[in-house]
Amino acid sequence: FEVQDDFGRTFFLKNSREMVSVEGANSFRNPPHFMSLLRDETTELDAQQETEATLDAYFYHPNTAPFVALRLIQRLVTSTPSPR
């Protein structure tokens, strides 16, 4: 089915959930895998689209900006400046 997000981007989604069970008690959702094992033009295109979708998910996630800002502050600011 087709979904449009708040930024005007259109996504085509498949309504299915695959579950993996480990030792009967624990289970987790197996993420969809869209790439073929055979190397051809469609595989490379699938890899590019999957990478683009992952980067979009990181870029538009509401916690990305605070996370990156915190890491930049931690790395670029010194807590004990040298005396002059």
C-alpha positions as CSV (number, residue, x, y, z in Angstrom):
1,F,0.0,0.0,0.0
2,E,1.0,3.6,-0.5
3,V,1.9,6.0,2.4
4,Q,2.8,9.6,2.4
5,D,4.8,11.1,5.3
6,D,4.8,14.6,6.8
7,F,7.6,15.7,4.5
8,G,5.6,14.8,1.3
9,R,7.7,11.7,0.5
10,T,5.8,8.6,-0.8
11,F,6.5,5.1,0.4
12,F,5.2,1.8,-0.8
13,L,4.9,-0.7,2.0
14,K,4.1,-4.4,2.3
15,N,1.8,-5.4,5.1
16,S,3.5,-8.4,6.5
17,R,5.4,-9.4,9.7
18,E,7.9,-12.1,9.9
19,M,8.7,-13.4,13.3
20,V,11.7,-15.5,14.4
21,S,11.6,-17.6,17.5
22,V,14.7,-18.5,19.5
23,E,14.4,-21.5,21.9
24,G,10.6,-21.1,21.8
25,A,10.3,-18.4,24.4
26,N,12.1,-15.4,22.8
27,S,11.0,-14.0,19.5
28,F,11.8,-10.9,17.5
29,R,10.7,-9.4,14.2
30,N,12.9,-10.3,11.3
31,P,13.5,-7.2,9.2
32,P,12.5,-7.5,5.5
33,H,15.4,-8.3,3.2
34,F,14.9,-6.9,-0.4
35,M,18.2,-7.9,-2.0
36,S,18.9,-10.9,-4.1
37,L,21.9,-13.1,-3.7
38,L,22.7,-12.8,-7.4
39,R,24.7,-9.8,-8.5
40,D,23.0,-7.9,-11.3
41,E,21.7,-4.4,-12.0
42,T,18.6,-4.9,-10.0
43,T,20.6,-6.0,-7.0
44,E,22.7,-2.9,-7.1
45,L,19.6,-0.8,-7.5
46,D,18.0,-2.5,-4.5
47,A,21.1,-1.9,-2.5
48,Q,21.0,1.8,-3.4
49,Q,17.3,2.1,-2.5
50,E,17.8,0.3,0.8
51,T,20.7,2.5,1.7
52,E,18.7,5.6,0.7
53,A,15.8,4.4,2.9
54,T,18.0,3.8,5.9
55,L,19.7,7.2,5.6
56,D,16.2,8.9,5.2
57,A,15.1,7.1,8.4
58,Y,18.1,8.4,10.3
59,F,17.8,11.9,8.8
60,Y,14.1,12.4,9.6
61,H,14.1,10.6,13.0
62,P,13.3,13.2,15.8
63,N,16.2,12.0,18.0
64,T,18.9,12.4,15.4
65,A,19.6,16.1,15.9
66,P,19.8,15.9,19.7
67,F,22.0,12.8,19.5
68,V,24.5,14.4,17.0
69,A,24.5,17.7,18.9
70,L,25.3,16.0,22.1
71,R,28.1,13.9,20.5
72,L,29.6,17.1,18.9
73,I,29.5,18.9,22.2
74,Q,31.2,16.0,24.0
75,R,34.0,15.8,21.4
76,L,34.6,19.4,20.6
77,V,34.3,21.2,24.0
78,T,36.9,20.8,26.7
79,S,35.8,20.8,30.3
80,T,39.1,22.1,31.6
81,P,40.5,24.8,29.4
82,S,44.2,25.5,29.6
83,P,45.2,28.7,31.5
84,R,46.6,31.6,29.5
